[in-house]
Amino acid sequence: MSTIRIADIGLMEAAKRLIPITVAAGSAAMVIQDVLMAGRVQNTFSKEEEDGYNKQALTDADILCSNMIGAAALAQFSDLSYLSEEAKADNVSKYFLHGQPYVLVFDPINGTSYFKDGKRCYENIYTIADAGYADASHTLVKNTQRAVVINMPRQQMVYVGDGITTLRADTTRLCFDGRGDIDLLPHHVPQTARGGVYVSVSLKDQLEAIRSCGLDACVAHHAYQAYGYKDPDWDFVPSGILDGRVSAFAIAGIDLMDSLAVAYLAQGAGIHVLIEGYDPATHIARLAIAAIDKREFDILCDILAPIRSTV
């Protein structure tokens, strides 16, 4: 099997070609979660602990997804670098060349706390972006092109978009057959959708200012139990905005590995989006705001954008 260049097929086509194996990886992660919840394996280590890697089921799911999707990308594309959250322990990151024109920015299991607690709201998220290199001298420039895929294994839904167009597919009957056949349909979030307004913990000091403008806002965080919630679902993750379960979110220090990818998909789905301070070297933005309703969007921008722009 000869490799191809993303430069020849485009970012969206490259992202689409990885969707079938992404769905397969997400399905394998569900098996691991089921076994974990059944108590058949131990989950006593944290990923942050030195002995945590390769010794507990939670990390197994991350590494499995990283290896599956990373290996497929490695075998297919000749002009791609790889930036995975699991690069410390996966078996594919070290085989990618650095400084390629394009980069796969990947969070194998986004929503680790949800996953380990048996919740449904976790995702496979990856972004294929132009790497921000102007030429062979590796001069860094601001990159502006990207294609995002978010697979929701327990929701049996996958989204792909480039900030201009967002497509979705029901993965109920999708099987990985090596051909990449998938029925992607245009996705547009209904402007009448209503849900909660959520801000990241890093913006919690602005919560009262947001509420004083009439918005029903609260702090969302992966450590949801610390905030008194026992059973979170999509209301606690930014991707909930794609089907209207979340009306708006605002997050500081937002990464292409997770919530920034959601913002770009939301933008392509007709949602009002502001992204400030994107750094192509780190793939982190200083601030991202997304809202279905224009009034809510303007309120969040008026309160948060001036504050974050001075940080």
Secondary structure, DSSP 8 states (H G I E B T S, - for coil): ---B-HHHH-HHHHHHHTHHHHHHHHHHHHHHHHHHHTTSS-----TTSTTTTTSSHHHHHHHHHHHHHHHHHHHHBSSEEEEETTTTT-SSGGGS-SS-SEEEEEEEEE-HHHHHTT-S--EEEEEEEE--B-STT--B-----EEEEEEEGGGTEEEEE-SS-EEEEE-TT----SS-----EE----TT---EEEE-GGGGGGHHHHHTTT--EEE--S-GGGGT-SS--GGGSGGGGGGTSEEEEEEEEEETTTHHHHHHHHHHTT-EEEEE--BTTTTEEEEEEEESSHHHHHHHHHHHHHHHTT-
